[in-house]
Amino acid sequence: MSELNIKCIISGSETSGSVSVFKEIVDPGIGPPRHTHREQNEIFHVINGTIRFEIDGVMSELEAGGSALVQAGTVHAFRNIGDQPAVIHFEMLPSGNSEEAFDLLVNGEIEDAPAFFDKYGMDLVGPPLE
């Protein structure tokens, strides 16, 4: 996995676990592999740039001001299709252990991606978007 720039901006400890909010700077051509969250909904907000999303097999492109909802269990991925870094905010509902998972991802401490995804309530189901 490439170097990630994800920061928690509202911790689940501040919301009694109901939500964690993150800011991610997404380099051009970068995005996560297709995956699901078993018990968490995820809401994305594009702050700047253009992000291509695939949610349950449906492709869309969102620019600044656009938002996307991914319900628990839904296969999804995204990719920065611009030529400059993009900024997104995303919310994990409920918070769960998402802060710990993103800390490990950012620090590059993942040796076995499928086992990591499984441990943090996700399923790795395919490659990143092209």
VOGU-3710 file (C-alpha; in Angstrom, 3 decimals, decimal comma):
1> mselnikcii> 0,000/0,000/0,000  1,233/3,510/-0,735  1,939/6,133/1,887  -1,300/7,406/3,413  -2,112/10,802/4,878  -5,116/10,259/7,156  -5,744/12,202/10,369  -8,546/11,798/12,881  -10,261/15,175/13,347  -13,092/14,049/15,656
11> sgsetsgsvs> -12,396/11,035/17,836  -14,941/8,413/18,747  -14,059/9,149/22,373  -15,588/12,604/21,850  -18,865/11,141/20,562  -19,367/8,184/22,915  -18,365/5,952/20,000  -21,135/7,061/17,663  -18,821/8,511/14,988  -15,191/9,207/14,139
21> vfkeivdpgi> -14,314/11,804/11,490  -11,140/11,712/9,427  -9,372/13,973/6,928  -7,436/12,336/4,123  -5,168/13,896/1,538  -5,331/11,555/-1,448  -2,485/11,698/-3,954  -3,276/11,478/-7,691  -4,025/7,941/-8,820  -4,342/6,640/-5,258
31> gpprhthreq> -7,230/4,940/-3,481  -7,994/1,889/-1,351  -8,790/-1,582/-2,656  -12,414/-2,626/-2,999  -13,648/-3,573/0,449  -16,618/-3,660/2,805  -17,165/-2,626/6,413  -19,261/-5,266/8,128  -20,856/-3,062/10,786  -20,016/0,546/9,906
41> neifhvingt> -21,560/3,059/7,572  -19,147/5,477/5,916  -19,913/8,952/4,614  -17,462/10,724/2,307  -17,266/14,465/1,612  -15,021/15,750/-1,163  -13,385/18,968/0,032  -11,296/19,552/-3,099  -10,246/17,607/-6,161  -12,125/14,957/-8,113
51> irfeidgvms> -12,707/11,512/-6,677  -14,099/8,536/-8,586  -16,182/6,266/-6,359  -17,409/2,769/-6,960  -20,223/1,879/-4,564  -21,970/-1,457/-5,014  -20,736/-1,616/-8,619  -21,931/1,895/-9,543  -19,290/4,422/-10,626  -19,603/8,146/-9,989
61> eleaggsalv> -17,284/11,135/-9,938  -17,572/13,722/-7,204  -15,947/17,132/-6,996  -15,698/19,612/-4,116  -18,996/19,733/-2,252  -20,010/16,209/-3,278  -20,842/13,487/-0,765  -21,332/9,732/-0,892  -22,898/7,282/1,556  -21,658/3,713/1,869
71> qagtvhafrn> -23,847/1,482/3,989  -22,389/-1,359/6,026  -21,708/-4,445/3,923  -21,493/-2,523/0,635  -18,474/-3,039/-1,628  -16,741/0,260/-2,302  -13,519/1,938/-3,348  -12,380/5,349/-4,553  -9,525/6,935/-6,468  -8,232/10,466/-6,965
81> igdqpavihf> -8,565/10,947/-10,726  -7,130/14,462/-10,733  -3,528/15,524/-11,233  -3,259/17,232/-7,816  -3,781/15,904/-4,276  -7,448/15,811/-3,287  -8,881/16,284/0,208  -11,751/14,237/1,576  -13,391/14,034/4,975  -15,026/10,767/5,918
91> emlpsgnsee> -17,093/9,603/8,847  -17,182/6,101/10,308  -20,509/5,325/12,012  -20,235/3,906/14,612  -16,639/4,706/15,400  -15,674/1,167/16,366  -11,933/0,604/16,220  -11,442/2,697/13,070  -8,934/5,075/14,686  -6,639/2,199/15,597
101> afdllvngei> -6,989/0,693/12,113  -6,144/3,950/10,324  -3,175/4,564/12,645  -1,780/1,173/11,632  -2,416/1,855/7,943  -0,762/5,290/8,069  2,262/3,875/9,895  2,613/1,067/7,345  2,367/-1,648/9,974  0,386/-4,082/7,811
111> edapaffdky> 2,023/-7,377/6,832  -1,056/-9,399/5,840  -3,754/-7,185/4,293  -6,619/-9,755/4,326  -5,931/-10,595/7,999  -5,747/-6,888/8,859  -9,058/-6,167/7,119  -10,694/-9,116/8,883  -9,404/-8,056/12,318  -10,900/-4,568/11,864
121> gmdlvgpple> -14,329/-5,690/10,666  -13,704/-5,310/6,949  -13,488/-7,656/4,007  -10,957/-7,131/1,221  -12,857/-8,028/-1,944  -10,883/-6,696/-4,906  -8,183/-4,455/-6,300  -8,135/-0,659/-6,221  -9,935/1,236/-8,989  -7,978/1,789/-12,182
//
